[in-house]
Amino acid sequence: MKLIQVHNNSSEKAFVEVHALLNKHNPHFIRPLDNEVMQVFDPAKNKLFKNGAAARWILQDDAGNTIGRIAAFYYQEYINKGTEYPTGCMGFFDCINNINAATILLDAAKTWLQENGMEAMDGPVNFGDRDKWWGLMVEGFEVEPMYGMSFNPDYYESLLTQYGFQNFYNQYYYKKSLLEPLPARFEERYHKFVAKSDYRAVHLDKNQLSKFAEDFVTIYNTAWAQHGEAKAITLPQILKLFKTLKPIMDEKVIWFAYYKEEPIAMFINIPDVNQY
């Protein structure tokens, strides 16, 4: 087997393609957009390169077929997340069901992180926000993934635990049929608050994105302030996010609630791009 560091268009193409190759057996697999994956590793597009770095590899068999990939990265915000030792990350891990192949890839990430001063390795995670490709899928292989959700063959859990990874926390994705009625208590509470003039709820208005972005920041930062490791978001971040999502936003399913005109809650629903 041959380990190759991604350094040109050819190796980058192989890095992107192997994910689809190793998941093609699952009829529920939906391929991520190539450009979104490549933008993660573009210093001009990913702000985390300002205080961090990344490296990628692909693995080929003796016949020259790509059989795996991995990325290793670190950035200041993650290193200083509260642990007592510097922690780097690995992600975009894909591999055939072969522990020797997996070890070659994981060793490459581990060694690179050690050479850059890291003492621990978390993963698989994204070199970016948690809204995409965060975590290892261990259940739900019979369901189509939502946009941005991790998707991988079921044997990956075994490969990673054999290598020595331990589970530190669980991340859940939920789905609910819109044909199922809400519990009666929801309607009761709705009537309780709608009768009070100090409370009101409105749909997002695409023509007032700046205003709703400000309200989003206020609600989010206030709600998460009690969580020690939570990182405050900024208005420029949310404005950029809203402008990116604007083409697919459905105003009728995005709600903001106010008490005496102060933003207090929001319910953000975005159409699943994977279904388009």
Backbone as a ProteinNet text record, in pm:
[ID]
protein_1_A
[PRIMARY]
MKLIQVHNNSSEKAFVEVHALLNKHNPHFIRPLDNEVMQVFDPAKNKLFKNGAAARWILQDDAGNTIGRIAAFYYQEYINKGTEYPTGCMGFFDCINNINAATILLDAAKTWLQENGMEAMDGPVNFGDRDKWWGLMVEGFEVEPMYGMSFNPDYYESLLTQYGFQNFYNQYYYKKSLLEPLPARFEERYHKFVAKSDYRAVHLDKNQLSKFAEDFVTIYNTAWAQHGEAKAITLPQILKLFKTLKPIMDEKVIWFAYYKEEPIAMFINIPDVNQY
[TERTIARY]
84	0	87.4	34.8	112.6	35.2	97.8	38.2	86.4	-7.4	26.1	-35.2	47.3	-6.4	-71.1	-186.1	-258.7	-183.7	-142.3	-64.4	-91	-179.4	-209.6	-354.5	-396.3	-535.6	-572	-477.2	-504.2	-529.1	-443.4	-460.5	-581.2	-611.7	-730.8	-857.5	-858.6	-974.2	-995.1	-885.4	-895.1	-944.8	-901.7	-945.6	-1096.8	-1152.2	-1296.9	-1371.8	-1320.1	-1390.6	-1400.6	-1300.2	-1298.7	-1413.3	-1460.8	-1574.8	-1697.4	-1724	-1837.8	-1813	-1690.2	-1654.9	-1681.5	-1645.2	-1659.2	-1800.2	-1885.8	-2024.8	-2124.9	-2077.8	-2168.1	-2256.9	-2216.4	-2296.3	-2425.6	-2431.2	-2549.6	-2642.7	-2763.2	-2855.4	-2903.8	-2883	-2928.2	-2822	-2703.2	-2594.6	-2624.1	-2599	-2610.6	-2476.8	-2416.6	-2281.6	-2279.6	-2187.5	-2172.2	-2125.5	-2148.7	-2103.7	-1951.3	-1889.4	-1743.4	-1682.8	-1741.5	-1681.7	-1686.4	-1787.6	-1794.8	-1684.5	-1651	-1541.5	-1409	-1387.9	-1261.6	-1242.7	-1353	-1342.7	-1292.4	-1318	-1270.3	-1118.4	-1051.5	-905.7	-844.7	-922.7	-876.6	-852.6	-727.4	-698.9	-771.2	-806.1	-877.2	-1024.5	-1074.9	-1217.3	-1241.2	-1141	-1157.6	-1075.4	-1143.5	-1077.4	-992.8	-1014.2	-938.7	-791.7	-757.4	-617.1	-537.3	-605.3	-534.4	-459.8	-516.5	-453.4	-439.8	-423.6	-414	-356	-359.4	-305.5	-373.2	-360.4	-421.9	-335	-347.6	-279.3	-373.4	-360.3	-446.9	-364.6	-417.7	-352.6	-457.5	-415.2	-493.5	-408.6	-474.3	-403.9	-439.8	-339.2	-361.1	-315.3	-383	-337.7	-226.4	-177.8	-64.3	-97.9	-228.1	-270	-294	-276.4	-295.4	-436.3	-522.5	-659.7	-664.1	-738	-751.2	-843.8	-795.6	-872.1	-896.4	-854.4	-877.6	-830.2	-867.8	-826.1	-834.5	-768.2	-778.4	-724.6	-771.3	-718.9	-683.7	-578.8	-541	-532.7	-573.3	-572.8	-575.9	-535.5	-543.7	-569.6	-628.7	-649.9	-661.8	-623.1	-607.2	-732.1	-848.3	-971.3	-996.5	-961.7	-985.1	-880.9	-757.4	-651.5	-685.5	-743.2	-772	-915	-969.8	-1110.5	-1130.5	-1024.8	-1041.1	-969.1	-910.2	-835.1	-699.2	-632.9	-503.9	-388.7	-418.2	-313	-360.7	-268	-306.5	-367.2	-483.3	-558.4	-578.5	-537.4	-562.2	-676.3	-702.2	-818.4	-785.3	-864.5	-863.1	-1006.3	-1020.3	-1152.5	-1145.4	-1261.8	-1271	-1203.3	-1224.6	-1166.9	-1254.7	-1192.3	-1258.7	-1157.5	-1204.2	-1110.1	-1184.7	-1118.9	-1173.4	-1174.4	-1243.7	-1253.4	-1126.7	-1021.5	-890.2	-816.1	-787.2	-726	-585.6	-513.6	-379.2	-385.2	-480.8	-497.7	-539.7	-632.9	-679	-565	-480.7	-368.6	-270.5	-244.5	-154.2	-208.1	-336.2	-397.5	-397.4	-439.9	-449.4	-312	-213.8	-76.6	-24.4	-60.3	-16.3	-71.3	-200.3	-262.2	-200.8	-183.6	-127.3	14.3	97.8	236.5	243.8	163.8	163.9	121.4	19.7	-25.8	81.6	148	255.5	368.4	401.3	507.2	470.4	340.3	293.5	253.9	304.6	288.5	162.8	84.5	-38.5	-9.3	-88.8	-71.9	-194	-301.2	-422.2	-487.5	-569.3	-634.7	-782.5	-868.1	-1012.8	-1056.3	-1165.3	-1215.3	-1310	-1373.1	-1363.4	-1451.2	-1392.3	-1464.9	-1431.8	-1493.3	-1475.8	-1371.5	-1298.6	-1208.8	-1293.3	-1384.4	-1481.9	-1590.4	-1705.8	-1815.8	-1877.9	-1957.8	-2018	-2142.3	-2175	-2295.1	-2271.4	-2147.1	-2117	-2014.6	-2037.8	-1938.7	-1873.2	-1956.1	-1903.4	-1946	-1847.5	-1876.7	-1879.2	-1888.7	-1893.1	-2033.9	-2089.8	-2222.9	-2213.6	-2290.7	-2291.2	-2430.1	-2531.8	-2668.2	-2733	-2841	-2916.6	-2869.5	-2804.4	-2751	-2860.4	-2982.5	-3093.7	-3175.1	-3123.8	-3194.5	-3105.6	-3165.5	-3087.8	-3035.6	-2909.6	-2854.1	-2910.7	-2925.4	-2959.8	-2837.2	-2860.9	-2752.1	-2649.6	-2523.2	-2415.9	-2389	-2473.4	-2457.5	-2348.7	-2272.9	-2172.7	-2241	-2174.9	-2227.4	-2108	-2111.7	-1998	-2044	-1965.6	-1998.7	-2000.7	-2074.1	-2091.7	-1965.7	-1868.2	-1748.9	-1646.9	-1670.9	-1575.8	-1560.3	-1669.6	-1662.8	-1562.8	-1564.2	-1471.6	-1327.4	-1304.1	-1168.3	-1112.4	-1194.3	-1146	-1125.9	-1215	-1197.3	-1078.5	-1056	-938.3	-810	-812.6	-693.9	-670	-776.5	-760.9	-850.4	-935.4	-1026.5	-1131.1	-1169.1	-1275.3	-1385.2	-1508.2	-1620.8	-1629.2	-1626.4	-1633.5	-1771.8	-1845.4	-1982.7	-2061.8	-2194.5	-2284.1	-2352.5	-2368.9	-2438.7	-2557.9	-2675.5	-2797.4	-2858.5	-2915.1	-2996.9	-3138.5	-3237.2	-3375.6	-3457.4	-3560	-3654.2	-3795.8	-3891.6	-4031.3	-4119.6	-4217.3	-4312.6	-4404.7	-4421.4	-4510.1	-4657	-4683	-4820.6	-4865.6	-4769.4	-4803	-4840.3	-4953.8	-4994.4	-4904.1	-4891.7	-4816.3	-4896.5	-4830.3	-4903.7	-4997.4	-5106.8	-5208.7	-5152.6	-5051.7	-4998.1	-4936.8	-4890.7	-4834.5	-4942.3	-5057.3	-5166.7	-5216.7	-5220	-5264.1	-5170.7	-5041.9	-4945.4	-4949.3	-4974.2	-4985.5	-5098.4	-5214.4	-5328.6	-5303.4	-5224.2	-5192.2	-5110.9	-5012.9	-4924	-4975.5	-5048.1	-5096.1	-5197.4	-5258.2	-5356.6	-5291.2	-5160.7	-5088.9	-5024.7	-5057.7	-5012.4	-4861.8	-4795	-4650.1	-4572.3	-4638.2	-4572.4	-4620	-4527	-4566.1	-4463.5	-4508.3	-4419.9	-4440	-4329.3	-4336.5	-4247.1	-4280.6	-4194.5	-4074.9	-3965.6	-3852.5	-3894.2	-3841.4	-3866.1	-3732.9	-3722.2	-3596.4	-3552.3	-3646.3	-3612.1	-3554.8	-3554.3	-3499.4	-3398.2	-3311.4	-3216.2	-3126	-3083.7	-2994.1	-3060.3	-3187.5	-3260.6	-3275.3	-3312.3	-3330.1	-3196	-3090.5	-2957.1	-2916.9	-2946.1	-2917.8	-2995.1	-3121.9	-3203.8	-3152.1	-3107.6	-3050.2	-2930.7	-2840.5	-2719.7	-2756.8	-2852.2	-2895.7	-2949.7	-3038.5	-3100.3	-2997	-2916.5	-2819	-2717.5	-2657.5	-2553.4	-2609.2	-2731.7	-2793.9	-2824.7	-2875.9	-2913.5	-2792.4	-2680.1	-2562.9	-2460.4	-2487.7	-2391.3	-2361.6	-2459.7	-2442.3	-2353.8	-2323.2	-2240	-2094.5	-2008.8	-1870.7	-1791.6	-1806.8	-1725.1	-1791.6	-1912.4	-1982.9	-1911	-1899.5	-1831.7	-1935.3	-1924	-2019.4	-2008.1	-2122	-2121.8	-2133.3	-2096.9	-2096.6	-2196.7	-2234.4	-2329.1	-2275.7	-2148.8	-2098.1	-2109	-2086.9	-2099.2	-2240.9	-2339.2	-2477.6	-2528.2	-2485	-2523.4	-2473	-2350.1	-2293.4	-2372.8	-2408.1	-2486	-2623.1	-2691.1	-2824.1	-2819.4	-2719.1	-2708.6	-2681.6	-2605.8	-2579.6	-2707.1	-2787.4	-2909.4	-3028.4	-3018.7	-3133.4	-3203.1	-3129.9	-3197.9	-3290.4	-3263.9	-3346.7	-3432.8	-3422.9	-3504.4	-3652.8	-3731.9	-3877.8	-3926.1	-3968.5	-4005.2	-4114.9	-4200.2	-4315.6	-4276.3	-4156	-4115.7	-4002.2	-3979.1	-3879.3	-3951	-3940.4	-4012.6	-3917.1	-3952.7	-3885.2	-3991.5	-3963.9	-4058.1	-4000.9	-4091.1	-4050.5	-4135.7	-4073.2	-4145	-4115.1	-4219	-4203.6	-4100.1	-4108.7	-4026.8	-3880.1	-3846.5	-3711.2	-3709.5	-3612.9	-3608	-3578.4	-3660.5	-3643.6	-3632.4	-3674.3	-3670.4	-3676.8	-3631.8	-3639.1	-3654.2	-3713.3	-3732.4	-3696.6	-3575.2	-3521.8	-3535.2	-3606.7	-3619.9	-3573.2	-3487.3	-3432.8	-3462.3	-3514	-3536	-3407.5	-3419.5	-3303.7	-3255.9	-3138.8	-3084.5	-3065	-3040.2	-3019.9	-3143.4	-3259.7	-3382.6	-3412.1	-3327.6	-3351.7	-3278.5
-120.3	0	125	230.7	353.8	473.4	544.4	664.6	786.6	869.9	987.2	1111.3	1212.4	1337.3	1416.4	1473.2	1551.1	1681.6	1701.2	1821.2	1875.4	1810	1859.4	1825.1	1867.2	1845.8	1697.9	1617.3	1474.6	1406.7	1433.9	1371.5	1429.6	1557.8	1616.2	1553.7	1528.4	1463.6	1324.5	1251	1117.5	1125.3	1228.7	1249.2	1266.4	1340	1363.5	1238.9	1174	1062.2	938.1	912.5	786	776.9	889.1	886.3	825.1	866.5	811.4	665.1	633.8	497.2	398.1	435.9	344.1	340.5	431.1	431.7	391.5	360	335.4	213.1	122.6	2.1	32.5	147.1	182.1	268.5	219	294.7	424.8	442	563.4	673.8	641.8	740.1	854.7	976.4	1095.7	1167.8	1186.4	1242.4	1390.8	1431	1573.9	1649.2	1778.5	1860.5	1870	1838.6	1837.6	1970.8	2080.6	2211	2245.8	2195.9	2224.2	2150.9	2030.9	1957.1	2026.3	2065.7	2129.1	2264.4	2337.3	2468.2	2457.2	2343.8	2323.2	2335	2292.1	2289	2399.5	2501.5	2617.8	2732.6	2772.2	2880.5	3010.4	3030.5	3152.4	3146.2	3024.8	3007.5	2969.6	2913.7	2865.7	2951.7	3027.2	3120.8	3050.9	2921	2850	2835.2	2854.5	2849.2	2966.2	3071.7	3187.1	3149.1	3056	3011.8	2860.2	2799.7	2654.8	2605.2	2475.1	2413.6	2279.3	2227.5	2098.8	2023.8	1892.9	1807.3	1692.8	1643.9	1535	1426.7	1305.2	1192.5	1102.8	1033.8	924.6	798.6	683.8	555.9	474.8	421.3	339.2	196.3	100.5	-37.8	-60.3	-182.5	-211.3	-194.5	-194.9	-176.7	-29.5	58	200.5	250.5	164.5	206.6	279.3	387.6	461.1	384.3	354.4	271.7	342.3	467.8	538.6	682.5	757.6	897.7	940.7	1050	1108.6	1250.5	1332.7	1468.1	1487	1563.5	1600.9	1752.5	1809.9	1955.5	2000.7	2122.3	2183.9	2332	2393.7	2537.8	2586.7	2710.2	2762.9	2749	2776.2	2770.6	2630.9	2528.7	2391.9	2350.8	2392	2358.5	2411.9	2530.7	2596.4	2572.5	2456.5	2431.7	2395.1	2391.3	2363.8	2238.3	2162	2043.5	2086	1995.4	2029.8	1998	1953.5	1924.1	1966.1	2005.3	2049.3	1934.9	1959.9	1856.7	1894	1805.8	1822.6	1732.8	1731	1657.6	1578.2	1476.8	1406.2	1400.6	1396.7	1389.2	1345.4	1340.9	1297.9	1162	1076.8	942.9	849.6	783.5	678.4	568.3	443	332.7	203.4	116	-17	-89.4	-201.3	-275.2	-357.3	-286.1	-348.1	-269	-332.4	-260.3	-212.6	-284.9	-240.3	-110.7	-103.5	18.8	134.3	107.1	211.4	261.1	170	207.5	298.2	269.8	355.3	497.7	510.8	643.2	714	644.3	705.6	738.7	654.9	684.9	811.8	830.8	950.9	1075.8	1072.1	1186.3	1206.8	1098.4	1105.6	1163	1113.8	1160	1307.6	1348.4	1489.2	1579.9	1539.1	1619.5	1627	1515.6	1516.3	1609.5	1607.7	1695.2	1842.2	1868.6	2005.8	2038.7	1959.9	1991.8	1941.6	1859.8	1808.1	1683.3	1665	1550.5	1459.2	1499.6	1416.9	1438.4	1342.2	1349.5	1316.5	1411.9	1390.6	1362.4	1289.4	1268.6	1149	1134.2	1221.3	1346.4	1461.6	1587.9	1670.3	1785.6	1875.6	1981.5	2026.1	2140.9	2265.4	2288	2395.2	2379.4	2435.7	2431.9	2292.6	2274	2142.8	2117.7	2208.2	2188.6	2093.3	2049.3	1955	1851.4	1728	1619.5	1607.3	1608.9	1602.4	1471.2	1390.5	1265.5	1145.5	1028.4	901.9	845.3	808.4	748.6	603	566.5	429.2	366.7	446.5	397.2	476.7	421.6	495.1	473.8	361.8	336.4	310.9	287.2	257.8	383.3	499	625.6	720.6	793.8	891.7	1000.3	1039.7	1142.1	1279.8	1359.5	1498.7	1573	1686.9	1768.8	1799.8	1772.5	1802.2	1693.9	1591.3	1486.2	1388.5	1340.7	1238.1	1111.9	1043.4	917.2	828.9	705.2	615	470.1	376.2	234.3	195.6	89.6	53.1	-3.1	-47.9	-108.2	-4.6	123.4	226.6	229.1	205.5	206.7	102.8	-14.5	-119.9	-81.1	-22.7	18.5	119.6	216.9	323	274	187.7	136	40	-37.2	-124.1	-42.4	74.4	160.2	221.8	237.9	293.9	410.9	451.7	562.5	519.6	614.3	592.7	695.5	655.6	747.2	843.1	974.7	1075.1	1137.4	1145.1	1194.6	1147.1	1148.3	1106.3	1227.2	1223.6	1329.4	1265.9	1328.3	1269.5	1355.8	1289.2	1353.3	1298.2	1385.5	1342.9	1370.2	1291.3	1317.4	1291.5	1362	1347.2	1364.3	1279.1	1290.6	1409.3	1492.6	1608.1	1566.5	1440.3	1390.4	1355.5	1343.5	1311.3	1439.5	1440.1	1561.2	1586.7	1713.1	1748.2	1711.3	1687.8	1659.9	1775.6	1745.9	1846.7	1961.6	1933.8	2039.4	2154.3	2127.1	2233.8	2335.1	2285.6	2375.8	2452.1	2385.3	2451.4	2567.1	2543.6	2648.6	2761.2	2723.9	2826.2	2923.7	2871.6	2957.8	3040.4	2985.7	3057.3	3183.2	3170.4	3283.3	3376.8	3323.4	3408.3	3510.3	3482.3	3574.9	3691.3	3681.7	3787.4	3883	4009.2	4107.1	4129.9	4096.8	4118.2	4017.6	3907.8	3804.4	3811.2	3787.7	3774.9	3687.9	3623.8	3539.9	3576.2	3585.4	3625.7	3535.5	3528.1	3456.9	3544	3480.1	3553.3	3619.6	3737.6	3811.1	3825.3	3765.1	3769.2	3911.2	4003.8	4143	4215.4	4147.6	4207.2	4111.8	4054.1	3955.9	4013.8	4138.5	4199.2	4205.9	4243.5	4255	4118.9	4016.9	3884.3	3820.4	3857	3808.4	3862.9	3988.8	4048.1	3975.6	3946.9	3877	3735.3	3670.3	3536	3538.3	3633.4	3643.7	3666.5	3754.6	3783.3	3658.2	3587.2	3467.7	3357.9	3332	3222.7	3245.9	3364.6	3391.4	3394.7	3442.6	3443.2	3301.2	3219.3	3082	2996.4	3019	2934.8	2992.9	3111.2	3175.3	3090.6	3007.7	2927.1	2804.9	2775.3	2658.7	2702.9	2649.1	2694.8	2694.6	2587.5	2576.5	2637.6	2689.5	2747.7	2873.7	2886.4	3001.2	3097.8	3223.9	3324.5	3341.1	3361.8	3387.7	3537.9	3581.6	3723.9	3754	3880	3920.8	3893.5	3924.6	3893.5	3745	3656.6	3512.6	3476.3	3527.2	3490.4	3557.7	3678.8	3744.4	3664.3	3616.9	3535.2	3406.1	3344	3220.3	3244	3349.9	3380.2	3405.2	3477.2	3507.3	3380.4	3288.1	3160.3	3077.2	3080	2999.5	3064.3	3191.4	3265.7	3197.5	3141	3078.5	2962.8	2896.3	2780.5	2807.7	2926.2	2958	2955.8	2897.2	2901.1	2982.6	3105.4	3196.5	3139.7	3055.7	3004.7	2905.9	2853.1	2755.2	2807.2	2937.5	3000	3101.3	3081.6	3164.7	3234.4	3357	3430.5	3477.1	3460.1	3500.7	3617.7	3705.4	3827.2	3847.3	3904	3945.2	4093	4174.1	4319.9	4367.6	4308.6	4341.5	4299.5	4227	4174.1	4029.4	3992	3854	3754.6	3651.1	3553.1	3408.9	3381.6	3243.2	3240	3129.6	3112.3	2964.5	2936.6	2799.1	2799.8	2755.3	2764.6	2630.4	2627.1	2506.8	2539.4	2456.5	2476.2	2351.4	2366.5	2249.1	2168.4	2037.8	1950.1	1952	2010.1	2022.7	1886	1783.8	1649.8	1595.5	1654.1	1606.5	1677.9	1771.6	1846.2	1781.5
0	0	0	-60.9	-76.9	-22.3	71.3	129.6	51.7	8	-73.2	-9.5	15.2	68.9	-44.3	-17.3	-117.8	-142.1	-267.5	-298.4	-438	-514.6	-649.4	-684.4	-803.4	-844.7	-853	-898.1	-914.1	-779.5	-682.2	-550.6	-477.2	-501.6	-439.2	-496.7	-626.5	-688.3	-629.3	-611.4	-552.3	-408.4	-336.1	-197.8	-191.2	-285.8	-289.1	-336.7	-438.2	-501.8	-413.9	-331.3	-257.9	-156.9	-108.7	-15.2	-82.5	-205.3	-279.2	-315.6	-350.1	-388.5	-275	-153.3	-40.7	17.3	-26.5	21	-87	-206.3	-318.7	-299.1	-210	-186.3	-112	-44.8	33.8	-50	-82.5	-168.5	-105.2	24.7	93.3	92.4	46.9	45.9	-50.2	-4.9	-88.9	-84	-198.2	-204.7	-167.3	-79.2	-48.7	-173	-174.6	-286.2	-284.7	-398	-405	-364	-412.4	-384.8	-236.1	-163.7	-20.4	55.5	10.2	72.6	43.3	-80.6	-118.2	-51.4	-28.2	36.7	179.9	244	380.7	386.8	280.6	279.8	193.4	166.9	91.3	189	212.1	307	274.8	148.9	111.2	150.2	177.5	209.2	356	421.7	559.1	655	739.5	831	937	959.4	1061.8	1026.2	899.3	859.4	916.9	961.9	1018.4	1145.4	1221.4	1345.6	1349.9	1233.2	1229.6	1098.8	1081	959.2	938.1	816.7	783.5	684.1	684.9	587.9	552.6	429.2	382.2	314.3	321	255.2	189.4	85.8	29.4	37.3	35.8	41	-81.9	-148.1	-267.4	-241.4	-307.2	-298.4	-400	-407.7	-495.7	-642.9	-675.1	-814.2	-847.8	-749.3	-773.4	-749.8	-694.3	-663.9	-529.4	-522.6	-397	-303.9	-184	-90.1	43.5	54	179.1	172.8	274.8	285.5	431.1	463.5	597.1	592.6	685.2	702.7	849.8	875.2	1011.4	1016.5	1128.2	1136.6	1281.8	1302.3	1434.6	1415.5	1516.2	1514	1657.4	1678.9	1813.5	1898.7	1840.3	1917.7	1973.7	1896.9	1943	2046.2	2026	2120.7	2259.4	2264	2391	2438	2409.3	2443.2	2589.8	2668.9	2810.7	2857.9	2767.1	2806.5	2860.2	2930.6	2987.9	2893.5	2774.5	2677.6	2538.6	2451.7	2316.8	2236.1	2178.7	2107.5	1961.8	1873	1730.5	1687.3	1558.7	1509	1383.9	1360.9	1232.9	1182.5	1051.6	992.4	848.3	783.5	644.2	626.6	728	726.6	644.8	549.8	472.2	448.4	453.3	437.4	405.5	331.5	310.6	444.8	453	578.3	600.5	639	657.3	764.4	877.3	988.4	954.5	870.2	832.5	752.3	659.8	581.2	671.6	762.4	854.3	942.5	987.4	1074.1	1001.2	874.4	796.4	790.7	763.6	754.2	889.5	993.1	1125.5	1182.2	1153.7	1196.5	1128.9	1002	930.2	997.7	1032.4	1100.4	1238.7	1312.2	1447	1445.3	1355.6	1348	1311.4	1214.2	1171.8	1286.3	1361.2	1474.6	1583.2	1609.6	1708.7	1665.7	1537.7	1486.5	1499.1	1510.8	1525.6	1669.8	1763	1903.9	1970.9	1903.1	1963.2	2047.2	2151.6	2240.4	2243.7	2175.9	2169.3	2033.5	1992.3	1861.3	1876.4	1845.2	1842.6	1699.7	1684.7	1550.6	1543.4	1430.2	1312.1	1326.7	1295.9	1302.2	1178.3	1170.1	1056.2	1089.1	988.5	1004.4	982.1	1076.4	1062.8	1167.2	1140.9	1236.8	1245.5	1351	1374.9	1290.6	1202.3	1120.6	1004.9	985.2	876.9	922.6	881.5	888.8	1025.6	1128.9	1265	1329	1362.6	1430.4	1337.2	1398.2	1325.6	1333.1	1219.9	1219.7	1264.9	1367.6	1418	1411.7	1380.7	1361.7	1249	1193.8	1092.6	950.6	924.4	790.5	687.2	736	645.9	613.6	652.7	630.9	551.3	457.7	381.9	475.2	459.5	548.3	518	622.8	603.5	551.3	492.3	438.5	548.3	518.9	612.4	714.5	719.7	819.2	777.4	874.4	846.2	794.7	702.5	650.7	618.5	666.7	647.8	658.9	609.4	626.1	774.2	806.7	947.3	1012.5	934.3	994	1042.5	1015.4	1058.5	1210.5	1282.5	1429.1	1478.2	1417.7	1457.3	1426.1	1309.1	1272.2	1371.8	1409.1	1497.3	1640.4	1688.6	1824.6	1830.9	1724.9	1721.3	1726.5	1665.3	1664.9	1802.6	1880.9	2014.4	2048.1	1955	1983.2	2086	2171.8	2269.6	2247.3	2277.9	2260.8	2379.1	2349.5	2454.9	2467.4	2359.3	2368.8	2248.4	2264.5	2157.5	2096.1	1967.1	1894.3	1824.1	1837.5	1784.3	1674.7	1577	1475	1490.5	1481.9	1500.2	1374.8	1356.4	1247.8	1299.2	1241.9	1282.6	1160.6	1147.4	1037.7	1062.5	960.8	973.2	973.9	943.8	946.2	1087.8	1179.2	1317.5	1392.2	1462.2	1535.9	1656	1693.4	1812.7	1937	2049.3	2173.8	2207.8	2274.3	2306.3	2388.7	2471	2557.8	2478	2355.5	2273.5	2236.3	2197.1	2160.3	2282.3	2396.7	2519.8	2554.9	2543.8	2576.8	2473.9	2350.5	2246.5	2279.8	2312.8	2343.7	2470.4	2560.6	2683.7	2654.1	2564.7	2538.2	2429.8	2333	2224.2	2275.4	2387.9	2444.8	2518.8	2540.9	2612.8	2512	2523.2	2423.9	2425.5	2536.1	2543.4	2459.1	2422.8	2343.5	2198.7	2107.3	1967.2	1895.5	1789.9	1708.8	1562.3	1488.8	1348.4	1264.5	1136	1042.3	1005.7	970.9	915.4	785	760.2	636.6	563.8	445.8	370.9	338.4	336.6	307.5	429.3	543.3	665.4	730.1	649.6	701	809.1	793.4	892.7	1029.6	1030.8	1156.8	1225.2	1146	1204.6	1240.8	1169.9	1206	1342.9	1367.6	1498.8	1608.7	1582.3	1681.3	1704.8	1598.8	1609.6	1704.2	1683.6	1766.5	1912.9	1936.5	2073.7	2142.3	2073.9	2132.5	2154.5	2053.8	2061	2172.3	2173.9	2273.4	2415.3	2431.6	2564.1	2610.8	2519.6	2555	2589.3	2520.6	2539.4	2635.8	2690	2779.4	2902.5	2944.7	3065.3	3043.4	2918.6	2888.8	2874.9	2960.2	2969.1	2840.4	2758.5	2638.4	2516	2532.2	2418	2371	2240.7	2181.6	2126.8	2164.5	2117.8	1966.6	1901.2	1757.9	1735.2	1616.8	1585.4	1474.9	1464.7	1361.3	1221	1189.8	1055.1	1020.2	1118.8	1094.9	1051.4	1124.4	1096.4	969.7	944.5	818.9	699.9	709.7	602.1	586.8	699.2	696.4	634.9	676.7	624	473.3	428.1	285.3	204.7	265.1	198.5	189.4	295.7	301.5	232.3	202.3	149.9	31.9	-65.3	-180.1	-142.3	-30.1	7	129.9	186.1	303.8	270	358.3	349.3	468.6	442.4	551.3	641	585.7	661.4	771	766.1	867.2	955.1	952.3	1039.2	1128.7	1257.7	1354.3	1451.2	1486.8	1594	1693.1	1821.4	1925.9	2005.2	2049.3	2119.5	2244.4	2345.7	2466.6	2488	2481.9	2489	2386.5	2269.4	2152.1	2164.7	2270.2	2284.6	2235.4	2149.7	2098.9	2210.3	2219.9	2328.1	2278.8	2156.3	2108.2	1955.9	1900.1	1754.6	1723.7	1611.7	1564.8	1416.9	1387.1	1251.5	1181.2	1072.2	989.9	848.4	796.3	662	578.8	458.1	372.2	355.6	358.1	344	199.4	177.5	42	-22.6	58.3	3	-67.6	-42.6	-105.2	-236.7	-274.9	-398.6	-515.3
[MASK]
++++++++++++++++++++++++++++++++++++++++++++++++++++++++++++++++++++++++++++++++++++++++++++++++++++++++++++++++++++++++++++++++++++++++++++++++++++++++++++++++++++++++++++++++++++++++++++++++++++++++++++++++++++++++++++++++++++++++++++++++++++++++++++++++++++++++++++++++++++

